């Protein structure tokens, strides 16, 4: 019952990873591009884990909308706990802690991995996170990011598709 959601989440994670790596290269951030890629790839680990666990319970399989809502509410903190337990670097754990929380203003330059993951998540669509709300995902325009980062989307999509094809 969650296969479409899991597939969508996987695609989003790969796109976020590619976006994060491209962002630090373009902005010449003092962040290793591969660290940014890893943070983008695992930023929704909590959601993947929750889907995996929910699939084991018939009462949750029968209520996919409830599962989506729970994931939206809890995936950041669960993901952070998982990454911490797995021994990930603290900057990666911190970067995923609030990647879905709308910010009142866009970051002025990418100061740290938190900013990179936030913008990468937005560039990758962030559709998964917002699907449970029954409202459209905020766009780059809504987030105030279109002017500075919008032109990156085609290159991100192309690289992500190449990577997804190679992995399947």
WOLINSUL-V977885 format. One record per backbone hydrogen bond with DSSP energy under -0.5 kcal/mol. CO is the residue of the C=O (numbers start at 1). NH is the residue of the N-H. E is the energy in kcal/mol with one decimal. If there is no record, write none. Layout:
co=CO nh=NH e=E
co=CO nh=NH e=E
//
This chain:
co=2 nh=6 e=-2.9
co=3 nh=7 e=-2.5
co=4 nh=8 e=-2.4
co=5 nh=9 e=-2.4
co=6 nh=10 e=-2.4
co=7 nh=11 e=-2.4
co=8 nh=12 e=-2.4
co=9 nh=13 e=-2.5
co=10 nh=14 e=-2.3
co=11 nh=15 e=-2.6
co=12 nh=16 e=-2.6
co=13 nh=17 e=-2.2
co=14 nh=18 e=-2.5
co=15 nh=19 e=-2.6
co=16 nh=20 e=-2.6
co=17 nh=21 e=-2.2
co=18 nh=22 e=-2.6
co=19 nh=23 e=-2.6
co=20 nh=24 e=-2.1
co=21 nh=25 e=-1.7
co=22 nh=26 e=-2.6
co=23 nh=27 e=-3.0
co=24 nh=28 e=-0.6
co=24 nh=29 e=-1.5
co=29 nh=31 e=-0.8
co=32 nh=35 e=-0.5
co=32 nh=36 e=-2.1
co=33 nh=37 e=-2.3
co=34 nh=38 e=-2.3
co=35 nh=39 e=-2.5
co=36 nh=40 e=-2.5
co=37 nh=41 e=-2.4
co=38 nh=42 e=-2.2
co=39 nh=43 e=-0.8
co=42 nh=45 e=-2.2
co=44 nh=47 e=-0.6
co=44 nh=48 e=-1.8
co=45 nh=49 e=-2.6
co=46 nh=50 e=-2.3
co=47 nh=51 e=-2.4
co=48 nh=52 e=-2.4
co=49 nh=53 e=-2.6
co=50 nh=54 e=-2.8
co=51 nh=55 e=-2.0
co=53 nh=56 e=-1.5
co=54 nh=57 e=-1.9
co=56 nh=58 e=-0.5
co=57 nh=60 e=-1.0
co=57 nh=61 e=-2.4
co=58 nh=62 e=-1.8
co=60 nh=63 e=-1.2
co=63 nh=66 e=-0.7
co=63 nh=67 e=-1.8
co=64 nh=68 e=-2.5
co=65 nh=69 e=-2.1
co=66 nh=70 e=-2.6
co=67 nh=71 e=-2.7
co=68 nh=72 e=-2.5
co=69 nh=73 e=-1.9
co=70 nh=74 e=-2.3
co=71 nh=75 e=-2.7
co=74 nh=78 e=-2.4
co=75 nh=79 e=-2.5
co=76 nh=80 e=-2.3
co=77 nh=81 e=-2.1
co=78 nh=82 e=-2.5
co=79 nh=83 e=-2.7
co=80 nh=84 e=-2.4
co=81 nh=85 e=-2.5
co=82 nh=86 e=-2.0
co=83 nh=88 e=-2.6
co=84 nh=87 e=-1.4
co=89 nh=92 e=-0.8
co=89 nh=93 e=-2.0
co=90 nh=94 e=-2.8
co=91 nh=95 e=-1.6
co=92 nh=96 e=-1.3
co=93 nh=97 e=-0.6
co=94 nh=97 e=-0.7
co=96 nh=99 e=-0.8
co=98 nh=101 e=-1.2
co=100 nh=102 e=-0.6
co=107 nh=109 e=-1.4
co=109 nh=111 e=-1.0
co=112 nh=116 e=-1.8
co=113 nh=117 e=-2.6
co=114 nh=118 e=-2.2
co=115 nh=119 e=-2.5
co=116 nh=120 e=-2.8
co=117 nh=121 e=-2.6
co=118 nh=122 e=-1.8
co=119 nh=123 e=-2.9
co=120 nh=124 e=-1.9
co=121 nh=126 e=-0.7
co=122 nh=125 e=-1.5
co=126 nh=130 e=-1.2
co=127 nh=131 e=-1.2
co=128 nh=131 e=-0.7
co=130 nh=133 e=-1.4
co=130 nh=134 e=-0.5
co=130 nh=135 e=-0.7
co=131 nh=134 e=-0.8
co=139 nh=143 e=-2.0
co=140 nh=144 e=-0.5
co=140 nh=145 e=-3.2
co=140 nh=146 e=-1.2
co=141 nh=144 e=-1.2
co=145 nh=149 e=-2.5
co=145 nh=150 e=-0.5
co=146 nh=150 e=-2.2
co=149 nh=152 e=-2.1
co=150 nh=153 e=-1.5
co=152 nh=156 e=-2.3
co=153 nh=157 e=-2.9
co=154 nh=158 e=-2.4
co=155 nh=159 e=-2.3
co=156 nh=160 e=-2.8
co=157 nh=161 e=-2.5
co=158 nh=162 e=-2.1
co=159 nh=163 e=-2.3
co=160 nh=164 e=-3.0
co=161 nh=165 e=-2.5
co=162 nh=166 e=-2.1
co=163 nh=167 e=-1.6
co=164 nh=168 e=-0.7
co=165 nh=168 e=-0.9
//
